[in-house]
Amino acid sequence: MPVIIVFGLRNSDDTLALESGLKEVVASIEELGLSEDQVSCFFPKEFVIRHPNNEIIVFVEGLFMKQGRTEEVRNKLASQIGENLKNLFTVLPDVKLIEVFVRPFDPAWGFWSSAEEDSK
């Protein structure tokens, strides 16, 4: 199950709408074969305190390496997440940089989940 971690959001930002939008983006990419329920989103606040550079940095972690999840598909995911954020934050002109990093994961490197096996 992929985990999307978004750094740089202020407390006033609407994380509920953002979470819904990010999950929708992931589920819309057919090659990933994921539903919105299989995506987790987290919005740590400490980055804002330490780096008030008006940057939003996104990491997509735990995206299992599977057939069909090619470099092209991962770049499509990064692009669509970035564009989603860019469109959402057009009302916040102080956001100067948005970057998205998709880091694929091989479960053979070490993985455990309390969810059923087929939920990957």
ABEGO torsion letter per residue (X at the ends): XBBBBBBGBBAABBAAAAAAAAAAAAAABAAAGBBAAABBBBBBAAAAAABAAGBBBBBBBGBBBBBGBBAAAAAAAAAAAAAAAAAAAAABAABABBBBBBBBBBAAAEBBBABBAAAX
